[in-house]
């Protein structure tokens, strides 16, 4: 699927231009936690807690067995929107030889399947491609920032391209069984219905690089077409709450608390962030039979 002409462009950008300065993990964490009292630093500290054992072993016959640890590491709180997925690649072939980096976003919809934008997987000519990916694509699921010890990092091994819109199913190299996937819709949404967005795209319209933390924003369904939906923001746009480059495939969903949700659509393209305008997304409900067939 081609992006619309004019000011609209694909959300699948190149990574290897620059790293956005000043986008700290703590700030991003506060953005997505929506009122949580935990901090990114707290998560890092918890991940670094080490168990120690007192006493020395092997020092003659007087050596005593090591005692059991007096305490255990504190458990990390549940992740926020753990079904989110960050897709990154470092070896996308380019015309004339060589490779580039690139990325997309997505979401878990079954233990070994994610859903994303179809144009995230393409051939040398930029045409959407199915089957084994033409380049390595790493998929991180269940993290809220790059340093988050929770979640899983797997590989994309098979791609199924939607026959009607810019959407793809991606099979993972290993199933993820400890995260609740987004549930699939049972029918179309309603105009005016509230939805959330999460993604890992760029924090700039000109400096194209994935964010180091998950972004989150609030939208509403503004128009329903045969295979697409338009989404309008419900708050002033910023790079933290709006899709940007590398946000292709980001889910738009109806949240059910901070852990679960019902998928409505995935990001295809939109205005240069954070400029005003609507987001064009691929409807999920119109291809439910196809989705179930691919995953069966």
C-alpha positions in Angstrom: 0.0 0.0 0.0 1.3 3.4 -0.9 1.1 6.3 1.5 -1.2 9.1 0.6 0.3 11.9 -1.5 1.0 15.4 -0.2 1.9 15.8 3.4 1.2 12.3 4.5 3.9 9.7 4.6 4.7 6.2 5.7 5.5 5.7 9.3 8.4 3.2 8.5 11.6 5.3 8.8 15.3 4.8 8.8 17.1 4.5 12.1 20.7 5.3 11.4 20.5 9.1 11.3 20.9 10.3 14.8 19.8 9.7 18.3 17.4 12.2 19.8 19.1 14.0 22.6 17.5 14.6 26.0 14.9 11.8 25.8 15.7 10.2 29.2 14.2 7.0 30.4 12.6 8.4 33.5 10.7 11.1 31.5 9.4 8.5 29.1 8.4 6.2 31.9 6.3 8.9 33.6 4.6 9.5 30.3 3.4 6.0 29.8 2.7 5.1 33.4 -0.3 7.5 33.7 -0.1 8.1 37.4 2.0 5.3 38.6 4.3 6.1 41.5 7.1 3.8 40.2 10.1 5.3 38.4 12.4 4.1 35.7 15.3 4.4 38.2 13.3 2.1 40.6 13.0 -0.5 38.0 16.7 -0.4 37.2 17.6 -0.7 40.9 15.3 -3.7 41.3 16.9 -5.4 38.3 20.3 -4.9 39.7 19.6 -6.4 43.2 22.0 -9.3 43.7 21.6 -12.2 46.1 24.7 -12.7 48.4 25.6 -15.6 50.6 27.5 -15.2 53.9 30.5 -17.3 54.9 33.3 -19.0 53.0 33.3 -22.5 51.6 36.2 -24.9 51.1 38.4 -23.6 53.9 39.3 -26.8 55.6 37.1 -29.1 57.7 35.6 -26.2 59.7 33.9 -24.7 56.6 30.1 -24.5 57.1 27.4 -24.6 54.5 26.3 -21.2 53.2 23.2 -20.0 54.9 20.1 -19.2 52.9 19.6 -15.6 51.7 18.0 -13.4 54.3 15.9 -11.6 51.7 14.8 -11.9 48.1 14.8 -9.2 45.4 11.6 -7.1 45.3 9.3 -8.1 42.5 8.9 -5.7 39.6 5.4 -4.3 39.2 3.4 -5.4 36.1 4.4 -3.7 32.9 2.1 -1.1 31.3 0.4 -2.3 28.1 2.7 -5.3 28.0 1.3 -6.4 24.6 3.3 -3.6 22.9 6.0 -4.6 20.4 9.1 -2.7 19.2 10.5 -3.9 15.8 14.0 -3.1 14.8 16.3 -4.2 12.0 19.9 -3.3 11.1 20.3 -5.0 7.7 17.5 -3.8 5.4 18.9 -4.0 1.9 19.0 -0.8 -0.2 19.2 -0.3 -4.0 22.8 -0.1 -5.2 24.1 -2.4 -2.4 24.5 -1.9 1.3 22.0 -1.9 4.1 20.2 0.5 6.4 18.5 0.3 9.7 14.7 0.7 10.2 11.9 0.0 12.6 8.2 -0.3 13.3 5.8 -0.9 16.2 3.2 -3.6 16.7 1.3 -5.6 19.3 0.9 -9.2 20.4 -2.4 -10.8 19.4 -1.5 -14.5 20.1 1.4 -16.2 21.9 3.5 -16.5 18.8 2.0 -13.8 16.5 2.1 -10.0 16.4 0.3 -7.6 14.1 1.9 -4.6 12.4 1.8 -2.6 9.2 2.3 -4.5 6.0 4.9 -2.1 4.6 7.2 -2.9 7.6 8.3 -6.0 5.6 9.1 -5.4 1.9 11.5 -6.3 -0.9 14.3 -4.3 -2.4 11.8 -2.3 -4.4 9.7 -1.4 -1.4 6.9 -3.7 -2.3 5.2 -5.5 0.7 6.5 -9.0 1.0 5.4 -12.1 2.8 7.1 -15.3 3.8 10.5 -15.4 5.5 11.6 -11.8 6.1 14.2 -10.4 3.6 16.1 -9.0 6.6 16.5 -9.7 10.3 13.8 -8.1 12.4 14.1 -8.2 16.2 10.8 -8.0 18.2 10.8 -6.8 21.8 7.5 -7.4 23.5 6.4 -6.3 27.0 8.9 -3.5 27.7 8.3 0.1 28.5 11.9 1.2 27.8 15.0 -0.3 26.3 16.5 -1.0 29.7 13.4 -2.8 31.1 14.4 -6.3 32.3 10.8 -7.5 31.8 9.4 -8.8 28.5 10.9 -10.8 25.7 13.1 -10.3 22.7 12.5 -12.7 19.8 12.8 -12.7 16.0 10.3 -12.4 13.2 10.4 -15.7 11.2 7.3 -15.5 8.9 5.1 -12.7 7.5 1.6 -12.9 6.2 0.4 -9.9 4.2 -3.2 -8.8 4.4 -4.9 -9.2 1.0 -7.0 -6.0 1.4 -5.1 -3.4 3.5 -1.6 -2.4 4.8 -1.5 -4.9 7.6 0.6 -7.9 8.3 0.8 -10.8 10.8 4.2 -11.8 11.9 5.1 -15.2 13.4 7.6 -15.1 16.3 10.5 -17.4 16.8 9.2 -18.4 20.2 5.8 -18.1 21.9 5.2 -15.6 24.6 2.9 -17.1 27.2 3.1 -14.8 30.2 1.6 -11.7 28.5 -2.1 -11.3 27.7 -2.4 -10.5 23.9 -4.7 -7.8 22.7 -8.1 -9.3 21.9 -9.5 -9.0 18.4 -12.6 -7.0 17.7 -15.9 -8.6 17.1 -17.1 -5.8 14.8 -16.4 -2.3 13.6 -15.9 0.6 16.1 -18.2 3.6 16.3 -17.4 7.1 15.1 -16.4 9.1 18.2 -15.3 6.0 20.1 -12.2 6.5 22.3 -9.1 4.5 21.6 -5.5 4.5 22.9 -2.3 4.4 20.9 1.1 3.0 21.9 4.3 2.9 19.9 8.1 3.2 19.8 8.5 5.7 16.9 10.7 8.7 16.5 10.5 11.7 18.8 11.1 14.0 15.9 9.7 14.6 12.4 13.3 15.2 11.0 15.6 13.1 13.2 14.5 9.6 12.4 15.3 7.1 15.2 13.1 4.9 17.4 12.3 6.2 20.9 14.0 4.5 23.8 10.7 4.2 25.6 7.1 3.4 24.8 4.9 6.3 23.8 1.2 6.6 24.5 -1.7 8.8 23.2 -5.4 9.2 23.2 -7.5 9.3 20.0 -11.1 8.9 18.7 -12.4 7.2 15.6 -13.3 10.1 13.3 -14.1 8.2 10.0 -14.9 4.7 9.0 -14.1 3.4 5.5 -14.2 -0.1 4.0 -10.6 -1.1 5.0 -9.4 1.9 6.9 -10.2 4.1 9.9 -9.2 7.8 10.5 -8.2 8.6 14.0 -8.2 12.1 15.4 -6.2 13.1 18.5 -8.1 13.9 21.7 -5.3 16.0 23.1 -2.8 18.5 21.8 -0.2 16.7 19.7 3.3 16.1 21.0 6.0 13.7 19.8 5.3 11.7 23.0 1.6 11.1 22.3 1.4 10.9 18.5 2.6 8.5 15.8 5.8 9.4 14.1 8.3 7.7 11.8 8.9 4.0 13.0 5.4 4.0 14.5 3.9 2.1 11.6 2.0 -0.9 12.9 1.3 0.7 16.3 -2.0 -0.5 17.7 -5.1 1.6 18.3 -7.1 -0.2 20.9 -9.8 0.1 23.5 -8.0 -0.2 26.9 -9.1 -2.5 29.6 -7.0 -1.2 32.5 -3.3 -1.0 32.0 -2.7 -4.6 31.1 -5.3 -5.6 28.4 -7.3 -4.2 25.6 -9.3 -4.8 22.4 -7.6 -4.1 19.1 -9.3 -1.8 16.6 -6.7 -0.9 14.0 -2.9 -0.4 13.3 -1.1 2.7 12.2 -0.4 3.2 8.5 0.5 6.8 7.9 -0.3 10.4 9.0 1.0 14.0 9.1 4.5 14.9 10.1 4.5 14.7 13.9 3.5 16.6 15.9 1.6 18.5 13.2 -2.2 18.6 13.2 -4.1 16.1 11.2 -5.7 12.6 11.3 -4.0 9.2 11.3 -4.9 6.7 8.7 -5.1 3.2 10.1 -5.8 -0.3 8.8 -9.1 -1.8 10.1 -8.7 -5.2 11.8 -12.4 -6.2 11.9 -12.7 -6.5 8.1 -10.2 -9.3 7.9 -11.0 -11.3 11.0 -11.6 -14.6 9.1 -8.2 -14.1 7.3 -6.4 -13.5 10.6 -7.8 -16.6 12.2 -7.0 -18.7 9.1 -3.4 -17.5 9.2 -2.9 -18.3 12.8 -4.6 -21.7 12.8 
